[in-house]
């Protein structure tokens, strides 16, 4: 669980918000994914000395490339770049609920009352921490919501590649990111002005930080965690991100530690623990039934 918390503590969302103000969505995606994909594939080839994908798995790699990277990143960047209220920020945390519903209907995970109670507790804690968003639902919010659905579906396919077909996280990341970078570059060439505004040095430093922290480190760790934890549990742990941001503000003296912050943190941690217990309990029952 520590790795999951660390992964979300290293969020690069604030950096992404800065970068999208200096360029267009597709060019940003192409730069991120081509660089990260090339580095990961180079590392994989150095370790394994081969690139090997079974023909029957090419479709899954293509689906991950489109639904886990190209669509959600473009729609998220576009939504962040055109949003005016805080509703978009709140929608970014709808991932656990959407993933829970999708994995339940696809029979990857099971629906249960205790899991649903855990999700409710987590969202109550999130609302206490971030405040009730000002409701507005336009194209920006719709784009973010579709990006969350796309991301959840893409990671369901990703789980199949790493759990069922046993590809390594580095290889999956390298192939799908490099492919997504090529697609985004082609789309950028025909749909966007390929320019960068502002300081090129600042842009390069921010982009490098995102590639190293998010694309290479966090995404690879995320895929590896799919072997041990459920998709919904990993998504639920994303509620740690606003807690970490708020705690950072407390340390920097921007805000003081309040009773509301402590209560919200407690509820978020409680929801994760309850969901984790429910998942382990179901796995225990499933294993026992299988042995009989």
N, C-alpha and C positions, 0 to 999 in steps of 0.2 A: 504493500500500500504506500510505502514511503516514496517509491519511484513515481507513482501516480500523482501524489501531492507535489513532488518536486517538478514534475512535468508541467503542471498547471501554474505553479509559482513562477515558472520561466516564461510566462505569456508575452508574446510580442505584439499583441493587438494595438497597444498605444503607438508602437513604431510603425505598424501598418497604416494607422490613421494619418501619420505624418507623411509617409511615402506617397499615399494615394493623392495627396494634395499637390505633389510635384510631377505626377505623370498620369498616364491612362491605365485602366485595369489590365488590358491584355499585355501591354508592354512590360508592366510590373510582374505579371505572372510569368511571362516568358523569361525574363532575366533571372527571377528566383529559381524557376524550375530547371532551366537549362544548366545553370551553374551547379545547383545542388545535385541534379541527376547525373551530370558528368562526373562530379567528385565521388558520388556513391558507387556508380558503375566502375569507375577506375579502381576504387578500393576493393570492390567485389572481385574484379578480374585479377587484381594483385594477390588476393587470398585464394581464389578458386581456379584461376587460370582458364575460365570458360564462361560463356553465356548460354544457358540452356533453358528453353521454355517448351514444354510439350504442346503440340498443336491444339489439343483439346482444351488447353488453358489460355490460349491467346485471347479468346473472347472475354474471359474474366479480367485479364490484364487491361484490355481495352475499356471495359466497363468501369474499372477502378480509375483509369486515367481520366475518363470523361466525368463520371459522377462524383468521385472523391476529390478531384483536383480542379479541372477546367471549369465546370459549371459552378460549384460552390464558391471558389475563389473569385471568379469574375462577378457573380451576383453579390457576394459579400462586399467586395471592393466598390462596386457600383453603388450599392446601398449605403455604405458608409460615406461615400463621396457626395451623395445627394440627400442625406438625412438632415433634418433640422431639429428634431426632438430626441428625447431619451428612450422612446419606444423601441428604436432599432437596437440599442444596447441591451434592453431587456429581452428582446426576441432572440438575441445571440445565445441566450441561456435556455432556449426551449429545446435544445438538443436531447437532454435526458428523457423528456416526455415523448418526443417524437421517436427516439430510438426504442424506448420501451414498447410503444404501440407497434412499430414496424417489426421488431424482433419477435413480439408476441404473435402477431398475425402470421408471420413466416415460420412459426414453430421453432425458432432458434432459442428463445427463452420462454419461460412460462409466466402467465399473468397470476398475480396473487394479491390478496388484500394487504398483506403486510408490506409488500413492495410499494403498493400505491400509497399507503400511509407514509412510508419513508419519503416518497416523492413530494407529497403534500407538505410534510414537515420541512423539507429542503427548500421548497418554493416560499414558504412562510418566512424562513430565515433570510432568503434572498431579498424578499420584499422589505423586510425590516432593515436590511443592510443598504440596499440601493434606493429604497423608496418606491412608492407606487408610481409607475410611469404615466406621463400625460398621454392619454389614448389618442393616437392618430394612426390611420392605416392608409398609406398611399403606396406609390410604386416602390419607394425605398424599403418600406416595411415588407411588402409582398416579395421583393427580391431577396431580402434576408431570410424570410420564412422558407422560400423555395430552396435557397442555398442550404439550409439546415436539413431539409428533407433529402436533398441530393447527397449531402455529406453522409448522412446516416445510411442511406442505401449503398453508397460507395464503400463504406467501411464494413458493411455486412458482406459484400463480395470480397473485400480485403481479408476479412476473417477467414473466409473459405480458402483463400490462397495460402495463408500462413498456417492454419490449423489442419485443414483437410489435405491440402496438397504439399505442405511442408516446404514452401519456398522460404528463403531467409528474409528477414525484414529489410536488410540493406539492399538486396537484389530487387525486391518488390518496389521499394521506394525509388531506387535508381531508375528502373525501367519506366515506371508510371510517371515520375516527375520529368524525366527527359522527354518522354512522349508528349506530356502535357505542355512542356515548354515549346516544343516544335509546333503544336497545334495553335497555342496562344500567339506565337510569333507570326504565323501565317495569317491568323485572324486580325492581328494588330496591323499588319501591312495593308490590309484592304478596308479596315473600318476605323482606324484611329490615326491621329497625327503622332508620329513616332518622335516625340520630343520630351525633354526633361527640363522643368523650370526650377529656378532657385539654384542653390549651391550644389555643384556636381560632387564636390568632396563630401558634403554632408549626406547627400543621397547615397553615395557609394558606401560610406561607413554604416549607415542605417541598413542598407540592403545586405551588406556582409554580416552584420549582427543577426538579422532575421534568418539568413541562410544557415548560419552556423548553429544558432540556438533552436530555431523552429524546424527548418527542413531536415537538417542532418541529425540533430540530437533528439528533439522531442518527437518528431514523426517516427523515427526508427524505434525509439523506446515504446511509443504507443502501439506499434504493430506487434512488438515482442510481448507486450502485456496481454494481447488478445488470447495468447495460449493459456493464460491463467485466470483472467477475470472476464466477466461479461461486458458486452458493449455498453449496456445501460449503466452499470456501476462505474465504468471509466468515465462516461459522460457526466454522471451525477457528481463526480469528484471535480468537475469543472467549476462548481460553485465555490471551490477554494480560491479561484482566481480573484474575485472581488474582495474576498477576505484578505488576501495577500496585498492587494493594492491599497486597501484601507489601512492595513497594519503599517505598510510603508509610509503612508501619509502621517500616521501617528508618530512613527520613529523620526520622521523629518520635521515634526512639529507643525505640520500643516493642519492637522486636526488632533484633538485630544481623544483619549480612549473613553468611550461612553458605555453606560450600562446597556444601551441598545445594541452597540457593536458586540459586546460580550455575549449577549443573549442570542443575537443572530448567528454568531460563530458557533455557539453551543448547539443551536438547532440544526445548522448545516452539518456539523460533525456527527450529531445524533442520527440524522437522516442517512448519512453514509454508512454508519455502523449498523443501523437497522437493515438497510438494503443488503449489506454484506452478509449479515447473519441469515437473512432470508435466502440468499443465493446459496450459501453453504449448507443450509438445512435442506433445501430442495435437492442439491447435488448428493447429499448423504442418502436421502430417501430413494433417489433414482438409482444410486449405486447398489443399495441394499436390495431393491426390487429386481435389479438385473441379475444379482448373484443368486437370488432365489429362483 
